[in-house]
Amino acid sequence: MNRLNDLDATLPDPADWATSRIPDLAVLDAALRCEICKDFYTAPVITNCGHTFCSLCIRRCLGADEKCATCRAPEQESRLRKNGAVQQAVDAFMAVRATLLEAVSGIEEAEVSGQAVNAEEAAEVEDEIEEVADIPPPSSQRRRGRPRKKKADDEDGDEDEYRPRSQETPPEPPKRSLRERPPDDGLVACPICNRRMKEAQVSLHIDDCLAGKPYIPPREPPSLSSPRKPSTLPSSSAPPSRPTLTQSRFQPSSTFPPSTAPPTGLFQPLPKITYSLFTDTKLRTKLRELGIRSDGPKKLLQDRHTEWLNLWNANVDSPRPRTKRQLLDELEAWERAHVRPANNKTKAPEWSDEKWQEKHADTFADLIAKARGSIQKRRKVEADEDEVEERISGEVEGAQIEQLRSSQPPPPNPQLRTANSAPAEMGSFPPSSQTTTLLPSSQPLQQSSQPLIQGPSHHLMTYQNISRPHHETIPPHGAASLLPSHSSANPYPTRNPHPPTNPQENQYVSSIPYVPGPDRLPAEKRKYETILDEIPWAGPGRAG
Amino acid sequence: MEASSNLTAANAPKRAAEAGATVTKRLQTELMQLMLSPPPGISAFPRDGNLLSWTGTMAGPADTPFANLTFKLSLEFPSNYPMSPPNVTFTTPMFHPNVDMAGRICLDILKEKWSAVYNVQTVLLSLQSLLGEPNNKSPLNGQAADLWDRDPAEFKRLMLLRYREAEEE
């Protein structure tokens, strides 16, 4: 439901390899990532100064500043060229990444399962490393390590461009059968890893092999990532794999209905225009011709047109172009994220206490009734809240004010107070109420310490935790309240049995995405938490 | 209540996931990298579960007046990050030629020299080196710039005085 949660779980990182048997793969992983978005290249293009970026990333950059993001050499969008080799390398690597990770990380798994890693298996592992570039993903032949496999599936779900290929993969690459009988190729096998090589190379290789380094075939040194180079290894020249890869890369994928997979020819690059030569009306007409929204002030029209050009031209560079419909959706998303000021230091324009009050009038009344039991407990802090109450009182209808005063000392918008308290403490900051919109809790009115009927209990916990720093002594400079400390003040209880607050309930009309706290990551990324525990300042003890 | 929240609910997750997806994804990647391979003397983490504002900590570089001290910073990311730089300020009171009394920092890579390839880690590393090598030609804090060259002992005294303020408050 919440896509960001999935995204979080499956976000691959070069550091994934750090704990594997071949940590150096992190370098390869990092080399296939765009410097700007830090993700794997999408439709990579190369600049004149020789730096490669995602098409969309560098186009957006050049829109802001006509310089290469890496070396600041002057650059123009029109001079960008597709970098097909990198695209192929990324595709090939992405296709095997999950499997490869599983293959090189399973030391303890193998021991647990009672099967020591025998020579055969080691050879297989290394085979796969060798063949990263040449084989399609071996689909489901490996069943070890369920979590990894699941991760791969999730990825497929998220990025459909990789799905088709893994489906078209032949179930069993022929390399398996090749290994069973020694091929008559005039090569000899390494006694340790069984890899076949020329006799003269064996003695050299054995040292490396014992040191755990992967065998690097001669004349093909570090090019694990280049699928074009023919492999010198007989086992990896598996004939069916090449056509499959090619087929799936260059044909519109079979999972798309024909109507949504237009041939690349339909997408022609759009030219830039000089906005100063366009009047408002002409620009509007232009946008309408392009089939995109044409409302708003001229600045917005320009920005929208620029972004459309970026999206469109980046799509032209992609080997798997998306449909115009999908691009329009992207533009919509961009619009939602960017209509607000570029630097969100300013207040969130959408926030309005009145609207909030209006929308939640029922909820307020509900909760007020439920909260009556907790009056005594709350009265102590009532004095603190006066200031905030005054703020509310303008908006709350008369009857409700009375109810609020008698039963609900905390303001209807506890985040507002909490979020503001930190910057205010720091003195140097202007109070920035826009932070309120960024907080994930969506039910600020559920202040009652009684169990609620409707809201799942995590709302309750969220409220209590968020408000705690406010009721307690705030440490100097708000330090502790600023930190996502891991114990009591943690807004996202680790052991929370309920799913995290979902953005569906987020009534703020905010375009800032809901972002899950690290504690909510699915089990796979629990490593975060252990890391967190080791960070000294992440605990509450170190404040100030 | 139920009905109204369901109505708005329909679009909410989509909106949340799509809007600024570039920013969130990029920041998540950065966070992962900082967590999994943390550089020495530097850490950063989103505060209040908000991925667009982080708290960073930075150890004062050795052989400078700032040695053995830890400084906290606030990083606010714009919605078009990394095309625009984050807004970085010291939250620990700071006495430094290129930092004003409100914690604002004068550093070219956070302004006109920003590049989209920079990230939290490079920014914090740059700031760390700025501590030891201030640019006294265009100071934000004239007194600090003056003392840095003329009277290092007094500089350190004032800096520590200000630093301790934070601890005592």
Interface residues (C-beta under 8 A of the other chain):
Chain A: M1 N2 R3 L4 L7 D8 L11 D13 P14 A15 A18 E35 I36 C37 K38 D39 C57 R60 C61 G63 A64 K67 A69 T70 R72 D329 E330 E332 A333 R336 A337 H338 R340 A342 N343 N344 K345 K359 H360 D362 T363 D366 A419 M426 G427 S428 F429 T435 L438 L439 P440 Q454 P476 H477 A479 L482 L483 P484 P491 Y492 N502 P503 Q504 E505 N506 Q507 S511 I512 P513 Y514 V515 P516 G517 P518 K527 Y528 I531 L532 I535 W537 A538 G544
Chain B: M1 E2 S4 S5 T8 A9 A10 A12 P13 K14 R15 A16 A17 E18 A19 G20 A21 T22 V23 T24 K25 R26 Q28 T29 E30 L31 M32 Q33 M35 L36 S37 S43 F45 P46 R47 D48 G49 N50 L51 L52 S53 T55 T57 T70 K72 S74 E76 P78 S79 N80 P82 M83 S84 N87 T89 T91 T92 M101 A102 G103 R104 S115 A116 V117 N119 A166 E167 E168 E169
